């Protein structure tokens, strides 16, 4: 049996076949165009870097130099996570954000750490007790010295904040605060006076007593080298040794 195909059917089939070929060709051209555009965009260089922040201990020039190392990467090839991680290796950088801004800019915002005390002569502390290590030159700032076992940073810092107004009431400042491994506290003041404070549970009870020491000792308060407040019913004072008169000088 023979099947007859009309001219109209043949024409319709040819039209469909031609349409499919055109569609495929269009998609191929579109894909090639998009690929070419992406290659072009990936190769687009970053020509502008904006670095924002209040710079005190972080050098803006050093930050710019770090950013310059990543600029050869294209706009889309730049790994902002890697940039951020490298920047946070700088000891004084607390937080940093890195954003690409179309079409060719990089915006960097830096938040510096703010040190409030020196820790064990090895590191600095932020206000929340976070410890960070810096170079020796940075350690020489005007910081109080805090000492204590590892892991006690936040507790010692909190006590330092409590002792600061007490020292000011005595007309001086805190030079150092030490928590030893037995849990006993020692407070050294810039006036040269050392206070042995005892355990943590006594510290809250004797704090008002410290402010009253000048009234209790009167004129002799300035002659005290150290005061031991660990006693339950009083305190012990070690007096400064008076300089011996030089030979030929009246005593």
Order of alpha helices (4+ residues) and beta strands (2+ residues): alpha-beta-alpha-alpha-beta-beta-beta-beta-beta-alpha-beta-alpha-beta-beta-beta-alpha-alpha-beta-beta
